[in-house]
Amino acid sequence: MLIRVYNRSDAAAITQLFYETVHCVNRQDYSELQVQAWAPTVPDPQLWHMRMSERCTLVAEEGEQIIAFAELERDGHLDMFYCRKDVIRRGVGLALYRAVELKAISLGLERIFADVSITARPFFERCGFSTLCHQTGRRAGIELSNFKMEKWLAAPAPRR
């Protein structure tokens, strides 16, 4: 497995991976209506490329196929973190997360924070994240629940 920086030719594979992961992996914790609201179609690769190229996007590749990806924003927000359904529980996510954390540290970030699905919450807890709160939002008129989570990379500065 290779973890590397995103490039433009990855966009189509990433959008397909996202769609399939939501519909297969997240389906264990969300209803059919919820996954349809979350990912009604495979996203437009060109639109996603514009966003991914502005962020620190890392991909995990095996046999020249993308098997996972993560998007870290410059403020420490981990916006996307998805693994292909057939690599769940094989250490791919952990290796990718470690690469994201190293990138965050190299950017001088003190913490990483994310809005984490019900499905991904145990994984993020194993990576050292704490749950700040349960959240409920709406997408396409359908209610979706997730968790606001964070991990401090260094001791937070004392508050005055």
GIFEN-V683453 format. One record per helix or strand of 2 or more residues. SS is the DSSP state (hx for helix, st for strand). FROM is the first residue (numbers start at 0). TO is the last residue. If there is no record, write none. Layout:
SS;FROM;TO / SS;FROM;TO
This chain:
st;1;4 / hx;7;23 / hx;25;27 / hx;31;37 / hx;44;52 / st;55;61 / st;64;71 / st;76;82 / hx;84;86 / hx;91;105 / st;110;116 / hx;120;125 / st;129;138 / st;141;151
